[in-house]
């Protein structure tokens, strides 16, 4: 059982039937059986049934219902069922993540971690908790932390649950991809698929194939993405798994958009939006609206595009996703600039808005590279993400005729990178807040994907030299770009400049 791990007496017959339905892939029937088992049951059995029902609701994409069921189970859980609490908390965090409520997800994971600290018999749950902490870091785009957690979780999984090797491998793929190591990331993802296939985990195979397809699309390998995307989408559609089929539909829409097949692309996007809206996956829905905005702009309807972008920005901002907001502003400015270039005469109002969006976004995006742990990652972020954003800011400033702004942007780019001297103070060896159990006795791990993944993780986890955020520059009594810096830090909720001040 998802909650109890076992059946006991005749009273557990409905739980057993629900679990059997889940094993057959009939998640809808499993949810109904678990809810029936919970109705009027004794407290311990009721909490187990509610936890299982909540897990089924989350898998079906009904994340709000899942949260309610988990919270009910936690509120009513009797003392003799306390061992169920950490598992319920970890699973609740998954529902929160699907809803984009990352603060809530982090809170329940920390509570689960505290409960597991002194445990001697829940190694598998520790693995799940660590994997979830990695997922939260990935959602928050904390790439350095996510990479460290993913590398650590691979070792923990090797010790306690080698059959789950695919999960840390996919997390390593995600963190590697976002820090510029695309070929390594795709390699990790392919290993993850292989590990899930070896374990016979069909749902995880489909999910990892979808993630692999997304990476291949982002890396520009569009033809290679078709097969894993199609295979995963067939599984999710057959299982009526709304959230995952929504992700697949969004990616299919993007591939159609790349082929200039706007009608097909719109159909996929609308289907994805319907799935996300119906399941409460508001952040994913915001991502789709961003793609629909790009499509609207390509068809010449800038007003609709901006309406969609504003809706997406409100969602990102409401969920504390400052870097999503900055990237959206950059893309918004890009669309405005394209419209300005196509006009016979530049529209001064559009140009002013493009400047007000592009400059703060470029400052925030450029600041991210100073949080990355090594030079290769910083160089990749600069080349593929920050440099295009800064180039757009230069273009907008130059087109507006604002020579001072152009000069200020040049000065900020010439200021260079400085070491973060605070990182070199004496301190103890950094540790993660959990304790490893002793290794399970005796069995050799024979999964090739896990062995290779562990070796690659050691290579990929290169040591880096910490650097500080760029300093603030002064030109006489004037702080260079002061208004844009202040606006960016307020708008995106993150620092883009150090407190140090250097004179030009």
N, C-alpha and C positions, 0 to 999 in steps of 0.2 A: 504494500500500500504506500501511497505517497506520504501518508501521515504516520502510519503505525509500523510499516515494514513487515507486517505479519497479519494473519487472521487468528482468531482465538476460538470463540464458541459459536453456537448457532446464531447468536445475535449478529455476528459479523458476516452472515451470508450475503446480505445486500452489498456490503463493501466488496466482498469477493466477486460478486457478479459485476459490480461497477468496474473493478480493476480488469476483469476479463474482457469487458466491452472496450475498455481503453486499449488493451493489448491487441484487440482485433482492429483498432483504428476507428472505432465508432465512438468518437468523443462526445457527441450529442447525447447518445444513450447513457454513457458513463456519467455525465453531469446529472441527468435525471435520476439515475439510480442512487448516486451519492446524496442528492438532496432528499430523496425519499428515505434513505437510511437515517438522515439527520433528524427528520421530522418525528418529534416525540421520543427520541432515543435517550438513554442514560447519558449523563454529562460527558464521560470519557469517549464513548462511542460517537456522540454527537459532534464533539470537537474534531475527531478524526474524519468523520464524514464531511463536515463543513470545509475542512482544509483540502480534502480531495476534490470537493465540488468547486472550490475556489480555483484550484489548479486547472481544472477542466475549463472553467469559464475564461480564464486567462488564455489558455491555449486556443480557444475558439475566437478570441479577439474581443470578448466582452469584458474589458479591463475594469470598468467601473463596478460591474457586478462582482468581479473577482475581489476587488478591494473590500467591498461590503461584506462578502462571505468570510474573507480572512479576518477582518476586524471583529466580526461576530464570534468567530471561533476563538480568537485571542481573548476577547472580553469574557467569554463563558467558560474558558478552559479551567477544569478543576486541577487541584494540586497534584493528584495522582497521574495527570497527563502532562506534567510540566516538561517532560522530555520532548514533547511535540512542539514546544514553543519556538526553539531556534529554527526548525525547519519551516514553520509557518512564517516566521519573520523573513527568512531568506526568500521564500516564494512570494511573499507580499512585496518585497523590493522589486521583483520582476514586473509585477503589475504596475507599480509606481513608475518604473522606467518606461514601460510602454505608453504610459500616460504623459510622459515628459516631466513628472514630478520628482526631480532628481534629489532635492533636499530631503523629501520624505523617504526616498529610497536609501539615501545615505544614513539617515537616522535609524531606520530599522535594521540595516546591516550592522551598524555599530552596536546596537543592542544585542543582536544575535552573536556578534563577535565576543562581547563581554560574557554572555552566557556560555559560550563554548571554550573560554579560556582555560577553565579547570577540568574540562571534559576529558575522559580517557577512552571513550568508546564511540566518538562521533567524528572520526577522521574524514569520512566521506562528506559530512556536512561542512567541515572546515574547508574542504576543497570547493564546495559550492559557494560558500560565503566569500572566499577569496576571488573566485571567478566573477562573482557579482560585483565585488568592489572594483575589479578591473573594468567591468562593463560600465560602471558609473563614471570612472575616470575617462573612458573612451567617449561616453556621451558628452562629458564636459570638455572634451578636446584637450585634456591634460595628457599630452602624448608622452612626455617623459615619465610621469608617474604610471601611466598605463603600461608602458613598456617594461618598467621595473616589476610591476605587479604580475604581468603576464609571464615574464621570465621566471619569477619566483613560483608562480602557480604551476608551471610545467614541472618543476622539481617536486612540488607537493603532490601533484597528481601522479607522478611516477612512483611515489612511495605508497600512496594510499588507494589510488583508483586508476590504474593504467588503462582500463577500458574507456576512461573518459578523456584520453589524451587529445582527442579532437578539439575539445573546448579551449584549452590554453594555446593550442596551435593556431586556432582561428583568432584568438586575441593577439597573439604575436603577429599574425598576418596583418591585423587591423592597425596595430601600433607601428609596425614597420612601414606599412604603406603610407601612413599619414606623416611619417618622418622621412619620406623620400626614397626608401629602399624598396622600390616597386617589385623588382624581380625576386628579391628575397621574400617579400610579402606574398606574391603569387605562389612561390614554392611552399611556404608555410600553409597557405590555404589548400593547395593540392594535397599536402600531407594530411591536413585536417579532414578532407573528404575521404581519403584513403583510410584513416583511422576510424571514422564513423562507419564506413562500409565494412571494415573488418569486425567491428563490434555489432553489426546488424541493426544499427540505429537509423531507421528509415527517415524519421522526422529530422534528425540532426544532419543526415546526408543531404536532405533537401535544403535545409537552412544554410548549410555550409556551401552548397553549390550556388545558392542565390548570392551569398556574400562573395564567392569567387567571381561570379559573373559581374557583380558590381565593380570589383577591383579591375577586372579586365576592361570593362567599359571606361572607367576613369583613366586607365592607362592607355586608352586608345586602341585596344585590341578588340574591336567591335565584332568581327566575325567569330573570334574565339569565344566570345561571351554568349553567343546564341544557344549553343547546345546545353550548357549547364543551366542557363536561365529557363529554357523551355522545359527541361526535365524537372526542375524544382517547381515551376509554376503548375505543371500537371498534378504534382502531389498536393500542393496547397489548395488548388481549386477542387480537387476530388474530396479533400477532407474538410472543405468549407472553412478553412482557416483564414479569416478575413484580413487580419493584420499582415500576414506574410504574403497572401495573394495580392494585397494592395501594394506592397513593396515591389513585387514582380511586375505588376501592371505599370507602375511608375517607370521602372527601368525599360520595359518594352516601349513605353511612350517615348522615352529619350532616344532609343535606337531608331524609332520611326521618324522622330524629329530630325535626327542626323541625316536621314535619307530624303528630307524635305517632303515627307508624306504627312502633311499637317493634319489631315482628316483622321488618319489612323492614330496619330499621336494624341490628338484631342480625345478620341474615344478611350484610349488606354488611361490617360490622365483623369478623365471623368470617372472611370471605373475605380481607379486608385483612390480618388478623393472620396467617393461614396463609401468605400471600405473603411478608410481611416476615420471619416466623420461618424460612421455608424458604430465604430468600436471605441471612439473617444481618444484615438491616437492623434492628438492635436498637433504635436510637433511634426509628425510625418505628413499630416495634412498641409501644414504650412510649407513643407518642402515641395509638395506637389503644386501648390499655388504659385510658388516661385517659378517652377517649370512652365506652368500655364501662362504666367506673365511673359516669359520669354517668347512663348508661342504667339501670344497676342501682339507683342511688339513686332515680331517677324511678319505678321499679317497687317501691320500698320495701325493697330489700335492701341496707342500709347496710354490713353486714359484708362482703359480696362487693365492694362498691364500695371499701371501704378496703383490702382485700387487693390489688385491682388497682392502686390508687393507690400503695401501698407498693412494689409491683413496678416501677412506672414511675419512682418516685423513685430507687430503687436504680440503675436504668440511667442516669438523668440524672446522678446524683452520681458514678457510676463513670466517666463520660465528661467530667467537669469542666464540666458545663453548669449552672452555679450559678443563672442566671436562670430556666432551665426549672424548677429545683427550687423557687425562690421562687414562681413562678407556680402550680406544682402545689400547694404548701402553701396558697396563697391560695384555690385552687379547692376543696381538701380542707376548709378551714375554712368555706367557703361552703356546702358540702354538709352539714357538721355543724350549722351555724347553722340551715339550713332544717329539719333534723330536730328541732332543739331547739324551734323556733317552732311546729312542728306538734303537739308534745306538750302534754298538759294542764299538766304541771309540768316546768320545765327540769331536765334531767339534769345534775347538777353535774359528773360525770366528763366527759361530752361537752363541756360548756361550758369546763371547764379546758383540754381539748385544743384546742378552737377558739381560745381565747386564745393558747395556746402556739404555735399555727401562724400565726394571722392577724397578730399584732403583728410578729414578725421578718420575715415575708413582706412586710408593708406597708413596713417600713423599707427593705428591700432594693430593692423595686420603686420606691419613691419616689426612692431614690438614683440610679437610672438616668437620670432627667431631667437631673441635674447633669453627665452625661457627654455630653449632646447639644450640637451646635455653635451652635444659635441659638434665640431665644426662641419662635418659632412651634412648633418641634419640641418644646421643653420643655413648652409649654402644652398641646399635643396629648397628650403622654405623661401629663401630670398629669391631664388631664380624662378620658381614655378608659381609662387603665390604673392609674395610681397612686391617683387619688382614690377609685375604687371599692374598692381594696384597703384604703386607710386608713379609709374609711367602715365597712367590715366590722370592722376592728380596734376602732374606737370602739364599734360595736354590741356586740361580744363583751365588751369591757371594761365597758361600762355594764350589760349584763345580768348580769355576774358580780358587780356591786356594788363593784368596785374603783375607788373614787373617785380614789385617787392615780394609778392608771394612766391614767384618763381625763384627769386634769389634766396628766400628763406628755405625753400624746399631743397635747393642745391646745398646750402650750408648744412642742413640736417643730415643729408646723405654723405657729406664729406667729414662728418664728425668722428666716424670710425666706431670701433667697438672696444669697450674696456672690460678688464677682468672684474669679477665680483669678489672683491677682497674679503667680504664677510664670510664667504664660503670656505675660507682657509683657516678660520679660527679653530683651536683645538676642540675636539668633541669626540664622543664615543663613536663606535662603529654604528652606522645607521642600521636600524632594524625595523621590520614590519611588526605591527602590534598583534602578533599571534604566536603560539608556541607549536612547534612540530611534535607529533607523537614519534615514538621510536618506529623505525622501519618495520613493515610487516615482515614476518620471518620467511625467509627461504625462497620464495618463488622468483625465478629469473624473469625479468621483463623481456618479452620477445617481440613486442610490436615494433617492426622496422621504422614506422613513421615516428614513433616516440623517440627511439634511439637517435635517429637523424635529426629530429626536431631539437632534442636536447643539445646536440653538438652545435647546430646552427645558432641556437640561442646563446651559447657561450661566445661564439664569434660575433654575433650581432650586438651583444651588450657591451659595446666598446666604451671605455672610460672617456670622459670628456672634461674640458676645462670650463667651469662656470663663468658666464659673463653677466654683466649688469645691464639693466635697461639703459638706453641712451640718456645722456645728461640733458638738462635744459640749457640752451645757449642764450647768451646775452649779446646784444648789439647796442652798446652804450647802455642806456637805462631800459631798453626794451627787451623783454623775453621773446625770443623768436618763436613764432607760431603760437603764442600764449593762448589766444582765444580758441584756436583749433584744438590744442592739447586739452584745455579745460573741457571743451565740448565733447571731445572723444571720450575722456575719462568718465564724464557724467552719462553720456549716451550708452556706452558699452559696459559700464560698471567694472572697469579694470584699468590698472595703471599702464600708461604708454610712455612715460618718461620718469627717470630717476629724480630724486630730490636734489641731487648735485647740480650745480650751476657752473658752466664754463663760459668764459668770455671769448668772443671771436677775435 
